[in-house]
Amino acid sequence: MSENTQTADQQPKKNQSKEYLKGWVDYRIKRYWAYIVATIVALVLPFITNADGNHMFLLSFDQKKLHLAGVAFDMQELYLMPFLLMLMFLGIFAVTAVGGRAWCAWACPQTIFRVIYRDLIETKLLGLRKRIKNKQKDPDYSKGGNQAKRLIAIAIWSVLSLIAAADFMWYFVPPEDFFAYLQNPADHMILIGFVVGLALFLIADIVFIKEDFCVYICPYSRVQSVLYDDDTLMAIYDPHRGGTIYEGHGPDRHKLYNKRKELLEVQPEAECTACESCVTVCPTHIDIRKGLQLECINCLECVDACTHVMGALGKPSLVRWSSVREVEKQEGKTRIFRPKVIAYFTVLVLVLVALFTMGSKKEHMLLNINKTTRLYKPLPHGVVDNDYLFLFANTDSKRHTYYFEVVGNDKLEIIRPKKPFSIAPGKKRKKVVILRTKEKLADSTRKDVPIPVTIRAYATDDKEKIVVERHTVFVYPRADQLLK
């Protein structure tokens, strides 16, 4: 064949290669951008406060408060927590049903930290690994200088681990308090212990446990098989075009062909080049050509690798982000909006509505009413006193002056306290309250009579906004206990 003929034959392939790779941006690069956004949000969010000093999200055990979207809720208002937990789990289930383990590859801190350590520190900064695309082979630490580089890598990651541990704690201890506590570390050793302990765990996890955490420890991979179906999007190999590389199912799968020549002898139409680029690039050390595996975190690096290899040959990738229905079963397009997904998102919307509804009904004053140990105090002329202990909490962001009244019963009056009282924001106060009868309430010769009473407490300076009602009981004595 002449040189001109070869050139003519190769030209269409080059054009096809350019066409397949035109505008292609590796999923790895897209993930890096997602990691940058996630990191910025995680670091900045604890510092964002509104005019009242409330955080976007803070579960403070020190202040016994939950801050959510700039609204502070007292611990007695933690009925919102179940809604947050449901939102988190249902969100993960919905994302998994649609996009597989997209959380693992695109937002999980474990994956982000491993990429920082392996791709940035070990590969780019120190050159311990030759190529980012080869994740199967660990660095040879026996070579000159590599052991020192490894110690440097661990030292750099140790600093980043302390920052990550501190950032985690900022969602439980606000940064302004956190840095104030650090000025007196001896008085806050529990806090220091939590930060150091979490940092040590991150060092052990990212440097030594590595992706084994995803494979053996994380429970998410164990439940994904329940959440997946034929329409779940995932990294999937096309055996119809590439050829069958493995035979069998589950642990009984075994490799049939190691070389393209062996594959073509049995399957002449097979397009897989047996280059194993999709294998060497996998961070969890699996071969995507085996099919769906628990270890796959849906990072799509195998899609990138195969796209470049097959694109150079003028062909589309054999590994795609698609579904079993579309690739393996070839039963048509992937169905994104299917009953399972619609059900998940419907419940998610309902939970969100319930969360915002409950959150919008926040009480800016909390009130607990308890009877004292003395049931009643008979006074002359049939008058009776009942003593109560009122526990007030001002959950608003400013000081208020409070008082209360008896609702729907003009036969009772408040004897103590006589004047309104003030409570600072975020503070609590106890008040002894005495209710007294104006006239006879009951006439029983057998037993004491409990009489339902409604107490309305309100802020005298903002009665329209800050008002709550509580129900209690006034105990009226039997006839022989009354004083004449």
matplotlib code that plots the C-alpha trace (Angstrom):
import matplotlib.pyplot as plt

x = [0.0, 1.4, 2.1, -0.5, -3.1, -2.2, -2.5, -5.9, -7.1, -5.8, -7.2, -10.9, -9.8, -8.0, -11.1, -13.3, -10.9, -11.1, -14.9, -15.2, -12.8, -14.0, -15.1, -14.5, -13.6, -12.5, -14.9, -11.8, -11.4, -15.1, -14.8, -11.9, -14.1, -16.8, -14.2, -13.1, -16.7, -17.4, -14.2, -15.0, -18.6, -17.4, -14.8, -16.8, -20.3, -19.4, -18.3, -21.6, -23.9, -26.9, -27.5, -28.6, -25.4, -27.1, -25.2, -26.5, -26.0, -24.7, -25.5, -24.1, -23.9, -22.2, -25.1, -27.6, -29.0, -29.5, -28.9, -30.6, -30.7, -30.0, -32.7, -31.7, -33.7, -33.5, -32.8, -36.5, -37.3, -35.2, -38.3, -36.7, -33.8, -35.9, -36.8, -33.1, -32.1, -34.9, -33.9, -30.3, -31.1, -33.9, -31.6, -28.9, -31.4, -32.8, -29.4, -28.3, -31.4, -30.7, -26.9, -25.5, -22.8, -22.5, -22.1, -19.0, -17.1, -18.3, -18.9, -17.7, -14.9, -13.2, -12.8, -11.9, -9.2, -7.7, -7.5, -5.8, -3.3, -2.7, -3.2, -2.0, 0.5, 2.1, 1.9, 1.9, 3.9, 6.4, 6.4, 6.1, 3.7, 4.6, 1.1, -2.3, -3.8, -2.0, -3.6, -3.0, 0.7, 1.8, 5.1, 8.3, 9.4, 12.7, 14.1, 16.4, 14.6, 11.1, 10.9, 11.8, 9.2, 6.6, 7.4, 7.0, 3.7, 2.4, 3.5, 1.7, -1.4, -1.2, -1.5, -4.5, -6.0, -5.9, -7.6, -10.3, -10.8, -11.2, -13.6, -15.7, -15.8, -16.9, -20.3, -20.6, -18.5, -18.8, -15.5, -15.7, -15.9, -13.4, -10.6, -11.3, -11.1, -7.7, -6.2, -6.7, -6.1, -5.6, -9.3, -10.6, -8.8, -11.9, -12.2, -8.5, -8.8, -11.6, -9.7, -6.4, -8.2, -10.1, -6.9, -5.1, -8.0, -7.8, -4.1, -4.5, -7.5, -6.1, -2.5, -2.8, -6.4, -7.0, -9.7, -10.1, -12.4, -14.8, -14.6, -14.7, -15.8, -18.3, -21.8, -23.0, -21.7, -23.6, -27.0, -26.4, -27.6, -31.0, -31.2, -29.9, -32.2, -31.8, -32.1, -29.6, -26.8, -23.3, -20.0, -20.8, -18.8, -20.5, -19.9, -21.8, -19.2, -16.1, -16.6, -17.0, -13.8, -15.0, -17.2, -19.4, -21.1, -20.1, -16.9, -16.9, -16.1, -12.8, -10.9, -11.0, -8.7, -5.6, -4.7, -6.6, -5.2, -6.8, -10.1, -10.3, -9.7, -13.1, -14.9, -13.7, -16.0, -14.8, -13.5, -11.8, -8.0, -7.1, -5.0, -6.5, -6.4, -9.8, -8.2, -5.0, -6.9, -9.5, -8.9, -10.7, -8.7, -11.5, -12.0, -15.1, -15.4, -16.6, -19.8, -21.5, -19.3, -19.8, -16.4, -17.2, -17.7, -18.9, -15.9, -16.0, -12.3, -12.6, -14.9, -12.3, -9.6, -11.6, -12.8, -9.2, -8.1, -11.1, -11.3, -7.8, -9.1, -12.0, -14.5, -16.8, -15.9, -16.7, -17.2, -20.0, -22.0, -25.2, -27.6, -27.9, -31.1, -29.4, -26.0, -26.3, -29.9, -30.3, -34.0, -34.1, -33.2, -32.6, -35.7, -34.8, -38.3, -39.6, -42.0, -39.1, -37.5, -40.8, -41.7, -38.3, -38.6, -42.2, -41.3, -38.4, -40.6, -43.1, -40.3, -38.9, -42.4, -42.8, -39.3, -40.0, -43.5, -42.2, -39.3, -41.5, -43.6, -40.6, -41.6, -39.6, -40.3, -40.4, -42.5, -42.7, -45.3, -44.9, -46.9, -45.0, -45.0, -47.9, -51.1, -53.0, -53.1, -56.5, -57.1, -59.9, -63.4, -62.9, -60.1, -57.5, -54.0, -52.1, -48.4, -46.6, -43.0, -42.8, -39.6, -39.2, -36.6, -36.1, -35.2, -35.3, -32.3, -33.1, -34.3, -38.0, -40.3, -42.8, -46.1, -49.0, -52.7, -55.4, -57.4, -61.2, -61.6, -62.4, -62.7, -58.9, -56.4, -52.6, -51.3, -47.6, -45.8, -47.5, -45.2, -43.7, -40.2, -37.3, -35.2, -32.0, -31.7, -30.9, -31.4, -33.7, -35.5, -37.6, -40.7, -42.8, -46.5, -49.4, -53.0, -55.9, -59.6, -62.0, -65.0, -65.9, -65.0, -66.3, -68.3, -67.1, -67.2, -65.3, -62.2, -60.1, -61.3, -58.8, -59.8, -58.2, -56.5, -55.0, -52.1, -51.2, -47.6, -46.5, -43.9, -45.4, -43.2, -44.2, -47.4, -48.4, -45.3, -44.2, -47.2, -47.6, -50.4, -49.9, -52.4, -52.2, -54.5, -55.7, -56.4, -59.4, -59.7, -62.7, -65.2, -63.7, -60.4, -61.7, -61.3, -64.3]
y = [0.0, 3.4, 6.2, 8.3, 5.6, 5.1, 8.9, 8.9, 6.0, 7.6, 11.0, 10.0, 8.4, 11.5, 13.6, 11.2, 11.3, 15.1, 14.9, 12.5, 14.5, 17.9, 19.9, 16.9, 17.9, 15.0, 14.1, 14.3, 18.0, 18.6, 16.7, 19.0, 22.0, 20.3, 19.7, 23.3, 24.5, 22.0, 22.9, 26.7, 26.1, 23.9, 26.4, 29.6, 28.4, 28.4, 32.1, 33.3, 35.0, 37.3, 40.7, 38.8, 36.9, 33.6, 31.1, 29.3, 26.0, 25.4, 22.6, 24.1, 21.8, 24.6, 27.1, 24.3, 25.8, 24.9, 27.6, 26.8, 29.3, 32.2, 31.2, 30.1, 27.3, 26.3, 22.7, 22.5, 23.2, 20.3, 18.8, 20.0, 17.5, 14.5, 16.5, 17.3, 13.7, 12.5, 15.2, 14.0, 10.3, 10.7, 13.0, 10.4, 7.7, 9.9, 10.8, 7.2, 6.0, 8.5, 8.8, 5.9, 6.7, 10.2, 11.4, 9.2, 10.6, 14.2, 15.4, 12.8, 14.2, 10.8, 11.0, 14.7, 14.2, 11.2, 13.3, 16.1, 13.7, 11.3, 13.6, 16.9, 16.3, 12.9, 13.4, 17.1, 18.5, 15.8, 13.5, 10.3, 9.0, 9.4, 9.9, 10.7, 8.2, 5.3, 4.7, 0.9, 1.1, 2.6, 4.6, 2.6, 4.1, 2.1, 4.4, 7.2, 10.2, 8.7, 7.9, 11.5, 12.7, 10.5, 12.0, 15.5, 14.4, 13.1, 16.4, 18.5, 16.3, 16.5, 20.3, 20.0, 17.4, 19.8, 22.4, 19.9, 18.8, 22.4, 23.1, 20.1, 21.4, 24.8, 23.3, 22.5, 25.2, 28.6, 29.9, 33.0, 30.8, 28.2, 30.7, 32.3, 28.8, 28.2, 31.1, 29.1, 25.5, 24.2, 25.1, 23.4, 20.1, 18.2, 20.5, 20.1, 16.4, 16.2, 18.2, 16.3, 12.9, 13.7, 14.9, 11.7, 9.7, 11.6, 11.0, 7.2, 7.0, 9.0, 7.9, 4.2, 3.0, 4.8, 3.5, 0.5, 2.7, 3.0, -0.7, -2.3, 0.2, 2.6, 1.1, 3.0, 0.5, -2.3, -0.6, 0.7, -2.7, -2.1, 1.5, 0.7, -0.4, -0.9, 2.9, 4.1, 6.1, 4.7, 4.0, 1.0, -1.0, -1.9, -5.7, -5.6, -3.4, -4.1, -7.8, -10.1, -9.9, -11.7, -14.7, -15.8, -13.8, -12.4, -13.9, -16.7, -14.2, -14.9, -13.2, -14.8, -12.6, -10.7, -9.5, -8.1, -10.8, -13.5, -11.6, -11.1, -14.8, -15.6, -12.3, -10.7, -7.7, -6.8, -3.2, -3.4, -2.8, -4.6, -1.5, -1.6, 2.2, 2.0, -0.4, 1.5, 4.7, 3.3, 4.6, 1.5, -0.9, -2.6, -3.6, -1.8, -4.5, -6.9, -5.0, -3.4, -3.8, -2.6, -0.9, 1.4, 5.0, 6.4, 8.7, 8.2, 8.2, 5.0, 6.9, 9.5, 6.9, 4.9, 8.1, 9.2, 5.7, 5.0, 8.6, 8.3, 5.4, 7.4, 5.5, 6.4, 5.3, 1.7, 2.9, 5.4, 7.1, 5.4, 2.6, -1.1, -0.7, 1.5, -0.3, -3.9, -4.7, -2.3, -1.7, 1.9, 5.2, 5.6, 6.6, 9.3, 10.1, 6.7, 5.8, 5.2, 8.6, 10.5, 8.9, 9.9, 13.5, 13.8, 12.7, 15.1, 18.0, 17.1, 16.9, 20.3, 21.8, 20.4, 21.7, 25.2, 25.2, 24.1, 26.4, 29.4, 28.7, 29.3, 30.5, 33.6, 32.7, 29.4, 28.8, 25.7, 25.8, 23.4, 23.2, 23.6, 20.8, 22.5, 21.8, 24.8, 27.3, 27.9, 31.5, 33.1, 33.5, 30.6, 32.1, 29.7, 30.2, 28.0, 28.3, 27.7, 27.8, 29.5, 28.9, 31.6, 31.5, 34.5, 32.8, 36.1, 38.1, 41.1, 41.9, 41.8, 42.6, 39.9, 39.4, 37.0, 36.7, 34.1, 33.4, 32.6, 32.5, 35.8, 34.0, 33.8, 36.6, 36.9, 37.9, 37.5, 39.0, 42.3, 43.9, 42.9, 41.6, 41.8, 39.0, 39.4, 37.6, 33.9, 34.0, 32.1, 33.2, 31.5, 33.2, 32.1, 32.8, 32.8, 32.5, 33.4, 32.8, 35.7, 33.5, 29.9, 27.6, 24.2, 22.6, 19.0, 17.2, 14.1, 15.3, 18.2, 19.5, 20.2, 23.1, 23.6, 27.0, 28.6, 31.0, 33.5, 34.8, 37.7, 40.4, 43.7, 45.5, 43.1, 41.4, 40.7, 38.6, 37.1, 35.4, 31.8, 29.9, 27.1, 24.9, 24.0, 23.0, 25.0, 22.7, 23.7, 21.9, 20.0, 21.7, 20.6, 22.2, 25.7, 28.4, 30.5]
z = [0.0, -1.0, 1.5, -0.1, 0.3, 4.0, 4.5, 2.9, 5.1, 8.3, 7.6, 8.2, 11.5, 12.6, 11.7, 13.7, 16.6, 16.7, 16.5, 19.4, 21.5, 20.5, 23.5, 25.8, 29.4, 31.6, 34.4, 36.6, 35.9, 36.6, 39.9, 40.8, 40.3, 42.4, 45.1, 45.1, 45.5, 48.3, 50.1, 49.9, 51.1, 54.0, 55.2, 54.7, 55.9, 59.7, 59.4, 57.8, 60.3, 59.9, 61.7, 64.8, 65.0, 64.1, 61.8, 58.7, 60.4, 63.9, 66.4, 69.6, 72.6, 74.5, 74.0, 73.6, 70.4, 66.8, 64.2, 60.9, 58.0, 60.4, 62.9, 66.4, 67.9, 71.6, 72.5, 73.5, 69.8, 68.4, 66.9, 63.7, 63.9, 62.7, 59.6, 58.9, 59.3, 57.0, 54.5, 54.5, 54.1, 51.6, 49.6, 49.5, 48.5, 45.7, 44.4, 44.4, 42.6, 39.8, 39.6, 41.6, 44.1, 42.8, 46.4, 46.9, 44.0, 43.8, 47.4, 50.0, 52.2, 52.1, 48.3, 48.3, 51.0, 49.1, 45.9, 47.7, 49.2, 46.3, 43.2, 44.6, 47.3, 46.2, 42.5, 41.6, 44.4, 45.3, 42.3, 44.3, 41.7, 38.0, 36.7, 38.1, 35.6, 37.3, 40.7, 40.9, 41.6, 44.9, 45.0, 45.6, 48.9, 48.9, 46.2, 47.2, 48.5, 48.3, 52.0, 52.9, 50.4, 52.0, 55.4, 53.8, 52.3, 55.7, 57.3, 54.8, 55.1, 59.0, 58.7, 56.4, 58.7, 61.6, 59.5, 58.4, 62.0, 63.2, 60.3, 61.4, 65.0, 63.8, 63.0, 66.8, 68.3, 66.5, 65.2, 67.4, 70.5, 69.0, 68.6, 72.0, 73.6, 71.9, 73.8, 77.0, 75.8, 79.3, 80.2, 77.1, 76.8, 75.7, 72.6, 71.9, 72.3, 69.8, 67.2, 67.6, 67.7, 64.5, 62.8, 63.8, 62.4, 59.1, 58.9, 59.5, 57.1, 54.2, 54.4, 55.4, 55.0, 51.8, 49.5, 51.7, 53.8, 50.8, 50.1, 53.5, 56.1, 54.6, 54.8, 51.8, 49.3, 51.1, 50.6, 47.1, 45.6, 47.2, 45.7, 42.2, 39.4, 35.6, 35.0, 37.6, 35.9, 36.5, 34.8, 32.7, 30.1, 26.8, 26.2, 22.9, 21.3, 23.5, 23.8, 26.9, 28.9, 32.0, 32.4, 35.4, 38.1, 41.5, 43.1, 40.4, 37.6, 35.9, 33.2, 29.8, 27.7, 28.7, 25.2, 22.3, 20.0, 22.2, 22.3, 18.5, 17.9, 19.6, 19.2, 15.9, 16.2, 19.7, 19.9, 23.3, 22.9, 26.2, 27.1, 30.6, 30.9, 32.6, 35.1, 36.0, 36.5, 39.0, 42.6, 44.1, 42.0, 40.1, 36.5, 35.2, 32.5, 35.1, 35.4, 38.5, 41.6, 45.2, 45.1, 42.2, 43.5, 40.2, 39.8, 36.0, 35.6, 33.6, 31.2, 30.7, 30.1, 27.6, 25.8, 25.1, 24.0, 21.7, 20.6, 19.2, 17.1, 15.9, 18.0, 20.9, 24.4, 25.5, 29.1, 29.5, 32.2, 31.4, 32.7, 32.4, 30.5, 27.8, 27.5, 28.6, 28.0, 25.1, 25.9, 25.0, 26.7, 30.4, 32.3, 34.7, 35.9, 37.0, 39.9, 42.4, 41.7, 41.7, 45.0, 46.6, 45.4, 46.4, 49.9, 49.9, 49.0, 51.7, 54.3, 53.1, 53.4, 56.9, 57.8, 56.7, 58.2, 61.6, 61.3, 60.5, 63.7, 66.0, 69.4, 70.5, 74.1, 75.8, 78.9, 81.2, 84.0, 87.0, 90.2, 93.4, 96.0, 97.9, 96.1, 97.5, 100.4, 101.9, 103.2, 105.2, 103.6, 101.2, 99.3, 97.9, 96.5, 94.1, 93.7, 90.4, 89.1, 85.7, 83.7, 81.0, 78.2, 75.8, 72.5, 70.6, 69.6, 71.8, 75.4, 76.1, 79.0, 79.8, 81.7, 81.6, 82.2, 82.9, 79.8, 79.9, 83.7, 85.5, 88.9, 89.2, 89.5, 89.6, 93.0, 92.2, 90.4, 90.3, 87.7, 84.3, 84.3, 81.7, 80.3, 78.1, 74.8, 75.1, 78.9, 81.2, 84.3, 87.0, 88.5, 91.3, 90.3, 92.7, 91.5, 93.8, 93.7, 93.7, 94.7, 95.3, 92.4, 93.5, 96.3, 96.8, 100.1, 98.8, 97.0, 95.7, 92.3, 89.5, 87.4, 83.9, 83.5, 80.4, 80.9, 78.2, 78.4, 76.2, 75.7, 76.6, 74.1, 71.2, 72.1, 68.6, 67.8, 71.1, 72.8, 73.9, 75.8, 78.2, 80.0, 83.7, 86.5, 89.5, 92.5, 94.5, 97.9, 99.1, 101.4, 104.7, 103.8, 103.3, 105.9, 107.0]

ax = plt.figure().add_subplot(projection="3d")
ax.plot(x, y, z, "-o")
ax.set_aspect("equal")
plt.show()
